[in-house]
């Protein structure tokens, strides 16, 4: 028994030393020890298996949970896979050109929806024999489906979004015709108020709250009843649509295109209205309010004048401060704000506040109404602090509004412009700091006039979207590929949308091509997806003389970049020049490019 007890309790890892003791008892004890060791090994294997099970079971459960979340649970709105790309045919191309277009999120999916003025015919089979019907249409930014429609008594010239009422859920949308301004609920399209005016000439300008009702008020330009005068400014309540006092008529003694009206807040906090006909005049908002209502403004801020600006009056009796008067009429005046114009007619108070405190870009020159009818244009930057020109850039005729964006890294907004002469379109970027040319390229003229869009990117610089036809490349020997008259006038003309990024100035990305004629465009940002949508309204050609269809198209820029075609503006590197970037390097950069609101 002692031997049995010894073998049972000994360490199973030790050698079987009982064999050295000899005798039958020792041999019998050894046999019993072997069976005990096998039992211990079984117990150890069992413990190991249990430990492994305790480790693997939670691991497998966690993996199953991840797969369940990834494949079975639906994604929330704003998922990275959402790419709002769609196309809709709405109405015909016989309405206002360019048609009214605005963007604003009304269904809460963080993507700006599309508002459009539409003209349709009651006789769809023979349109020219029917009557015109005018509508405002709201489309979902994600699917392009109709959210609501609003029938109007006349063609919609402008649509503006961004007003907010505390008592009204959702944004307020303004629909502006030639003689009516109507406010509707942006979510439902239900009418909130309307006001009848005569000969509306501009979209609405967002003003500070003039009445103390916590809602910004509006200003609009109309033609005065007295034909001897040039223009009237009318104040409108942003809350009720009621006119504030009477229209204020002016004789601006100018000829040409209507400029403005624009609101500007000086460095002293005084508000001025900029407007003119071929020139640019300024008048204090206080003076407009007093002439309209016969009362002083309610707050001291609205009663303020800027001494520096007031000193610019030529005579004490003049109502105007001359911002620009020259022999060449003004064609464009815009605030120097990144992405100005991309959101199209926004009444958002924050955006308007930023644009009302900036310097301006001004384009002047003589136009005859044809693409080649003007000999030259001048692009200038006007300083708002003293109304003096920072610089002037001489150019061939500029027919579309410049696009402010960041091309170089000096932190000053640069300007992208285009001009066309003799079948060739030239695109240029002008340095906002000194007025020098930073970049240029030539293209076959696309025969359309459409603003370039400057879009903020993750690199801190802007990407520029513009329409053109094929680029005219420089060859190695210095000659150029010329465009024969037959090619320049060939039908159908292929128009292409290009993306230019300053990181690769010799590379263009062709995002799409079409025979449609784009007449207006806008850009909206999707913050969650770090993406942007490019919305265009185009007219599609028809084989007969009937009006073409209006095509509304939304395109995700990140999705378009993945299928875009790379265009090199220069040939292979010359000796002594930097090596051109590889296709892999270019694709990696553009595919990683993301977009953000400035």
Secondary structure in CASP SS format (residue, H / E / C, confidence):
PFRMAT SS
TARGET T0000
AUTHOR 0000-0000-0000
METHOD secondary structure of the structure
MODEL  1
X C 1.00
X H 1.00
X H 1.00
X H 1.00
X H 1.00
X H 1.00
X H 1.00
X H 1.00
X H 1.00
X C 1.00
X C 1.00
X C 1.00
X C 1.00
X C 1.00
X C 1.00
X C 1.00
X H 1.00
X H 1.00
X H 1.00
X H 1.00
X H 1.00
X C 1.00
X C 1.00
X H 1.00
X H 1.00
X H 1.00
X H 1.00
X H 1.00
X H 1.00
X H 1.00
X H 1.00
X H 1.00
X H 1.00
X H 1.00
X H 1.00
X H 1.00
X H 1.00
X H 1.00
X H 1.00
X H 1.00
X H 1.00
X H 1.00
X H 1.00
X H 1.00
X H 1.00
X H 1.00
X H 1.00
X H 1.00
X H 1.00
X H 1.00
X H 1.00
X H 1.00
X H 1.00
X H 1.00
X H 1.00
X H 1.00
X H 1.00
X H 1.00
X H 1.00
X H 1.00
X H 1.00
X H 1.00
X H 1.00
X H 1.00
X H 1.00
X H 1.00
X H 1.00
X H 1.00
X H 1.00
X H 1.00
X H 1.00
X C 1.00
X C 1.00
X C 1.00
X C 1.00
X C 1.00
X C 1.00
X C 1.00
X C 1.00
X C 1.00
X C 1.00
X C 1.00
X C 1.00
X C 1.00
X C 1.00
X E 1.00
X E 1.00
X E 1.00
X E 1.00
X E 1.00
X E 1.00
X E 1.00
X C 1.00
X C 1.00
X C 1.00
X C 1.00
X C 1.00
X C 1.00
X C 1.00
X C 1.00
X E 1.00
X E 1.00
X E 1.00
X E 1.00
X C 1.00
X C 1.00
X C 1.00
X C 1.00
X C 1.00
X C 1.00
X C 1.00
X C 1.00
X E 1.00
X E 1.00
X E 1.00
X E 1.00
X E 1.00
X E 1.00
X E 1.00
X E 1.00
X E 1.00
X C 1.00
X C 1.00
X C 1.00
X C 1.00
X C 1.00
X H 1.00
X H 1.00
X H 1.00
X C 1.00
X C 1.00
X E 1.00
X E 1.00
X E 1.00
X E 1.00
X E 1.00
X E 1.00
X E 1.00
X E 1.00
X C 1.00
X C 1.00
X C 1.00
X C 1.00
X C 1.00
X C 1.00
X E 1.00
X E 1.00
X E 1.00
X E 1.00
X E 1.00
X E 1.00
X E 1.00
X C 1.00
X C 1.00
X C 1.00
X C 1.00
X C 1.00
X E 1.00
X E 1.00
X E 1.00
X E 1.00
X E 1.00
X E 1.00
X E 1.00
X E 1.00
X C 1.00
X C 1.00
X E 1.00
X E 1.00
X E 1.00
X E 1.00
X E 1.00
X E 1.00
X E 1.00
X E 1.00
X E 1.00
X C 1.00
X C 1.00
X C 1.00
X E 1.00
X E 1.00
X E 1.00
X E 1.00
X E 1.00
X E 1.00
X C 1.00
X C 1.00
X C 1.00
X C 1.00
X C 1.00
X E 1.00
X E 1.00
X E 1.00
X E 1.00
X E 1.00
X E 1.00
X C 1.00
X C 1.00
X C 1.00
X E 1.00
X C 1.00
X C 1.00
X C 1.00
X C 1.00
X E 1.00
X E 1.00
X C 1.00
X C 1.00
X C 1.00
X C 1.00
X C 1.00
X C 1.00
X C 1.00
X C 1.00
X C 1.00
X C 1.00
X C 1.00
X E 1.00
X E 1.00
X E 1.00
X E 1.00
X E 1.00
X C 1.00
X C 1.00
X C 1.00
X C 1.00
X C 1.00
X C 1.00
X C 1.00
X C 1.00
X E 1.00
X E 1.00
X E 1.00
X E 1.00
X E 1.00
X E 1.00
X C 1.00
X C 1.00
X C 1.00
X C 1.00
X C 1.00
X C 1.00
X E 1.00
X C 1.00
X C 1.00
X C 1.00
X C 1.00
X E 1.00
X E 1.00
X E 1.00
X C 1.00
X C 1.00
X C 1.00
X C 1.00
X C 1.00
X C 1.00
X C 1.00
X E 1.00
X E 1.00
X E 1.00
X E 1.00
X E 1.00
X E 1.00
X E 1.00
X E 1.00
X C 1.00
X C 1.00
X C 1.00
X C 1.00
X C 1.00
X E 1.00
X E 1.00
X E 1.00
X E 1.00
X E 1.00
X E 1.00
X E 1.00
X C 1.00
X C 1.00
X E 1.00
X E 1.00
X E 1.00
X E 1.00
X E 1.00
X H 1.00
X H 1.00
X H 1.00
X H 1.00
X H 1.00
X H 1.00
X H 1.00
X H 1.00
X H 1.00
X C 1.00
X C 1.00
X C 1.00
X C 1.00
X C 1.00
X C 1.00
X C 1.00
X H 1.00
X H 1.00
X H 1.00
X C 1.00
X C 1.00
X C 1.00
X H 1.00
X H 1.00
X H 1.00
X H 1.00
X C 1.00
X C 1.00
X C 1.00
X C 1.00
X C 1.00
X C 1.00
X C 1.00
X C 1.00
X C 1.00
X C 1.00
X E 1.00
X E 1.00
X E 1.00
X E 1.00
X C 1.00
X C 1.00
X C 1.00
X C 1.00
X C 1.00
X E 1.00
X E 1.00
X E 1.00
X E 1.00
X E 1.00
X E 1.00
X C 1.00
X C 1.00
X C 1.00
X C 1.00
X C 1.00
X C 1.00
X C 1.00
X C 1.00
X C 1.00
X C 1.00
X E 1.00
X C 1.00
X C 1.00
X H 1.00
X H 1.00
X H 1.00
X H 1.00
X H 1.00
X H 1.00
X H 1.00
X C 1.00
X C 1.00
X C 1.00
X C 1.00
X E 1.00
X E 1.00
X E 1.00
X E 1.00
X E 1.00
X E 1.00
X C 1.00
X C 1.00
X C 1.00
X C 1.00
X C 1.00
X C 1.00
X C 1.00
X C 1.00
X C 1.00
X C 1.00
X C 1.00
X E 1.00
X E 1.00
X E 1.00
X E 1.00
X E 1.00
X E 1.00
X C 1.00
X C 1.00
X C 1.00
X C 1.00
X C 1.00
X C 1.00
X E 1.00
X E 1.00
X E 1.00
X E 1.00
X E 1.00
X E 1.00
X E 1.00
X C 1.00
X C 1.00
X E 1.00
X C 1.00
X C 1.00
X C 1.00
X C 1.00
X E 1.00
X E 1.00
X E 1.00
X C 1.00
X C 1.00
X C 1.00
X C 1.00
X C 1.00
X C 1.00
X C 1.00
X C 1.00
X E 1.00
X E 1.00
X E 1.00
X E 1.00
X E 1.00
X E 1.00
X E 1.00
X E 1.00
X C 1.00
X C 1.00
X E 1.00
X E 1.00
X E 1.00
X E 1.00
X E 1.00
X E 1.00
X E 1.00
X C 1.00
X C 1.00
X C 1.00
X C 1.00
X C 1.00
X C 1.00
X E 1.00
X E 1.00
X E 1.00
X E 1.00
X E 1.00
X E 1.00
X E 1.00
X E 1.00
X C 1.00
X C 1.00
X C 1.00
X C 1.00
X C 1.00
X C 1.00
X C 1.00
X C 1.00
X E 1.00
X E 1.00
X E 1.00
X E 1.00
X E 1.00
X C 1.00
X C 1.00
X C 1.00
X C 1.00
X E 1.00
X E 1.00
X E 1.00
X E 1.00
X E 1.00
X E 1.00
X E 1.00
X C 1.00
X C 1.00
X E 1.00
X C 1.00
X C 1.00
X E 1.00
X C 1.00
X C 1.00
X C 1.00
X C 1.00
X C 1.00
X E 1.00
X C 1.00
X C 1.00
X C 1.00
X C 1.00
X H 1.00
X H 1.00
X H 1.00
X H 1.00
X C 1.00
X C 1.00
X C 1.00
X C 1.00
X C 1.00
X C 1.00
X E 1.00
X E 1.00
X E 1.00
X E 1.00
X E 1.00
X E 1.00
X E 1.00
X H 1.00
X H 1.00
X H 1.00
X C 1.00
X C 1.00
X E 1.00
X E 1.00
X E 1.00
X E 1.00
X E 1.00
X E 1.00
X E 1.00
X E 1.00
X C 1.00
X C 1.00
X E 1.00
X E 1.00
X E 1.00
X E 1.00
X E 1.00
X E 1.00
X E 1.00
X E 1.00
X E 1.00
X E 1.00
X C 1.00
X C 1.00
X C 1.00
X C 1.00
X E 1.00
X E 1.00
X E 1.00
X E 1.00
X E 1.00
X E 1.00
X E 1.00
X E 1.00
X E 1.00
X E 1.00
X C 1.00
X C 1.00
X C 1.00
X C 1.00
X C 1.00
X C 1.00
X C 1.00
X C 1.00
X E 1.00
X E 1.00
X E 1.00
X E 1.00
X E 1.00
X E 1.00
X E 1.00
X E 1.00
X H 1.00
X H 1.00
X H 1.00
X H 1.00
X H 1.00
X H 1.00
X C 1.00
X C 1.00
X E 1.00
X E 1.00
X E 1.00
X E 1.00
X C 1.00
X C 1.00
X C 1.00
X C 1.00
X C 1.00
X C 1.00
X C 1.00
X C 1.00
X C 1.00
X C 1.00
X C 1.00
X C 1.00
X C 1.00
X C 1.00
X H 1.00
X H 1.00
X H 1.00
X H 1.00
X H 1.00
X H 1.00
X H 1.00
X H 1.00
X H 1.00
X C 1.00
X C 1.00
X C 1.00
X E 1.00
X C 1.00
X C 1.00
X C 1.00
END
